[in-house]
């Protein structure tokens, strides 16, 4: 092997280091596939793992926008540094392996295990080394090693090279020659590799807590000879990479080692677990099932692509969590996408895994739905103190108390725990339950009053105060208004000439079109204050006026519509019918989401009220998005996209459910039948 490596070095001529690759491939494999800081760090850490490192130290600034923060003239620019104590590389190995991009590592080395510790290596495609070019234009590599025979009396020989993206892409035909660094040819007392990233694009680094979750979600390694420490270079904080902490409902946990994947006439091994979390996770790192191959994440799914219509569907996509280890996805047959953000589901083994996952979804859906309803109801009773309230206002009327409790159960049935974080929301549900509870006995009580020739006026007033007939009528009005809104949405969609403004106004006036589980109980005046504060903050930060509402903004189109419910702020980017979303528009909207995070971090009193933030594109076509934007859209659990037809279809289904609930609370079987027919 050494002869081949040395020969490769001789072919380089006068240049010590040479990369042989099409420069256009660098653009597509590096910049386009890895556009997030956490994804780049994961690739660099994985390289250290494959190099048999036992200690890895990562240093970077937390909570900043790289290349986007104003600094003093004498303040050094940001750097990201990843150092390890792995076996390192010699100059010959750098040329033959590290700078050989796109070749299968396992074929080239003749093994799928690491050199010294015999770890199942994560790397395969030979493109992860380009990942850093997705966030910066300069990569510096300092490495000392590598085999015991390479050690000298002076120490381990050092190879030091600097790669520049601009120079690399300047000529797509010729070989690229990285520049030797200042330490090249010197010696070090220890083996290992350090990678330094500089000259960043405008990329956001999350807070330490978020970064810890993001990195933890990308690895599923349980080894005693492996430790990664991540340090904030502009502060004193640090954390050690560990398992992702997820609090689950133990009665829903399924041990996957007992459920192999059926593939033809044999079974393929799987390990790990899936369960329902104790609270709905909107954080992209925490939510959904993470699929690992050789200890590194290769996909994340909320439902394994199962069709709608199964028990527990409503809650599953918010509560389902898990970690599945499927090493045969990256074994003899490579079923992992180049960016390691998903697997090839349309392959025979991918289809078998999807069918296996869908069967599990149905099983856990049945178990989880009951557990979630029970837990949400228990928490509602505890937080609302509804039983104590009923004892205080109706100590001698058990029928009334039972009726109100039954109405409250109906109202809480389809809620998740996140909705209980808002005290005003809970208070409104209690008030509505008090209004709806007595209705079944209303006619009987009226008959008793009618039999009294001269009923006392205070008796009649007390009856109607308890029954709150006006509120019941108001609920019926809400149902009628929803019918009108759905008809309006359908008409706008059918008229393919409709512009963005009427869609924006409709969504803002009726946000339950996006989240049908929302009710008027979830809306309050605090959104207006948040909008105004965020717009002022944005104008001060960037000197640009931002508009977050379509209502009352006649002079120009809003930048986006901002909605809110139950501790969640929701950016909605709305495009007209048949519109094709562009990369520029996608990136601008994602930046709005990041800046909203930043605003809430800088204003914790407001931020604690809205622990979850998300972004939704309502647009019919995404065929003009580049690979980076598409990868971001598919992998970022806080970002999603819906077509107008999908939105209408989901609204129609949920609308019928809403009317059924309304009429069931009013106790009218006849009206419920009418709702289902509507």
Secondary structure, 3 states (H helix, E strand, C coil): CHHHHHHHHHCCCCCCCCECCCHHHHHHHHHCCCCCHHHHHHHHHHHHHHCCCCEEEEEECCCCEECCCCCCCCCCCCCEEEEECCCCCCHHHHHHHHCCCCCCHHHHHCCCECCCCCCECCCCCCCHHHHHHHCEEEEEEEEECCCHHHCECCEEEEEEEEEEHHHHHHCCCCCECCEECCCCCCEECCCEEEEEEEEECCEECCCHHHHHHHHHHHECCCCCCCEEEEEECCCCCEEECCCCCCCEEEEEEEEHHHCCEEECCEEECCEEEEEEECCCCCCCCCCEEEEEECCEEEEEECCCCCCCCCCCHHHHHHHEEEEEECHHHECCCECECCCCCCECCCCHHHHHHHHHHHHHHHHHHHHHHHHHHHHHHHHHHHHHCHHHHHHHHCCCCHHHHHHHHHHHHHHHCCCCHHHHHCHHHHHHHHHHHHHHHHHHHHHHHHHHHHHCCCCCHHHHHHHHHHHCHHHHHHHHHHHHHHHHHHHHHHHHHHCCCCCHHHHHHHHHHCHHHCCCCCCHHHCCCHHHHHHHHHHHHHHHHHCCCCCCCCCCCCCCCCCCEEEEECCEEEEEEECCCCCECCHHHHHHHHHHHHHHHHHHHHCHHHHCCCCEEEEEEECCECCCCCHHHHHHHHHCCCEEEECHHHHHHHHHHHHHHHHHHHHHHHCCHHHHHHHHHC
